Amino acid sequence: RYDGATRVIVPNTGIEAPIQRNDAATQRVARRDRYSFELKPHNPTHKSPGKKDLVYLEPSPGFCEKNTRLSILGTHGRTCNEASDRVDGCDLMCCGRGFRTQTMFVVERCNCTFHWCCAVFS
């Protein structure tokens, strides 16, 4: 639905709290008129966001690299699915760093038993 988001700043002058009323519908204020300030773009060369634009105040932390302060484990050493284009896929999970594939053959003993299941008639 959205193809991007605009980083914004909230001016720290003239900000009023949202209008809240306890007396029901007679004094109801339209949702779009609850705040008396306008969001400004973080980059002054960009236009101000519209009412239906997606905005954010701070960039999200990177989840590719380990960050113990934010309890982010990072993606180094995780197992990925080379054939997938979803979140478990190597391209996305490895954050464009590239990845190394490894093929493993595992031989295991099992508790298998053979049960004769059919008869041959002539």
N, C-alpha and C positions, 0 to 999 in steps of 0.2 A: 504494500500500500504506500509506503514511503520509500523514496529513492535516496534519501539522505536526511541529515539533521543539521541544524544551525546552532553553533555555540553562542550563548548569549550572556550578557551581564545584567544584573538588576541594579538600576540606579539607587543609590542610598540616600537620596533626597526626596522628600515628599511622599514617602511610602506610608500608606495607611493600611491598617489591618483590614481583612475582609469584613464586609458589612454582615452582621449577624443579627437577626431579629428573633425574639421569642414569640411575638404575636403573629400568628399564622399568615395566611394568604393576603391579607389586606396590605401588608407592607413588604411583600416579596420583591426581591431585586433580581433582575435577570442575571444569569450566571456570568455573562460576558461583561457586565458592568460592576462586578464585585470589587475589582481592584482599580486604584486610581493611578497606575503607573504603566509605562510601556517598556517591554523588554528591548534592550539595545543589542545589536550584534557585537560579538567580541572583536571581530575585525571591522573597523570603521568603514572599509570600502564595500562591505556587503550591505544589502538592504535589510531593513527590519523585518523580522518574521511576521507572517500573517497569523490570523486567529487559528487556522487549521494546520499550521506548520509544526513539525516535530522539532523541539528545542532541547538543549541540555546546558547545564551550568559548568560542569567539570568533565574533562575527558575520563573515560573509564580506564582503570588500570589495565596494563597488558597481562594477559593470562598465559602467554607463551613462556615467559621467563619466571623463575622462582623468585618469590618475594615473601620472606618469612614475616615481615612486619604486617603484611595484609593477609597472611595465611594462604598465599597462592603457591601451589605446588609446582607449577610450570608443566611443560609437556615433554621435557627431555626423558628418554628412556621408556616411554610408554609404548604399548603395542597398538599398532594401527592396522586398518584394513586397506590394503593397497587398491583393491577393486572398488571401494566405496567412494561416493562423492558427498557423503553426509558427514556429520560431526565426527564419526569414527574413522573417516578416511585420512590417509597419510598426508595428502596435500593440505588439508585444513588443519589437522591436528599438529603438524610439524611447523606451522606458521611460515611456510615458504623457505625454511632453512635447508630443505632437502632431507632425504631419509635413506636409510640403508635397509635392504631387505635381507632376510635370513631364512633359509629353508631348513627345517629340522625334521629328521626321521626318528620316530620313537618306536622302539620295539618293546612290547609289554607282554607279560604272561597273563593269561586269563584263566578263569575257572570254567572254561567252556566244556560242554559235554555233547557228544553226538547222539542224537536220537533217530533211529531208523523210522522213517515216516511213511514209506509207501511200499507197495508190492508190485512186481512185474508179472503180468499174466500172459500166457501164450495161447 
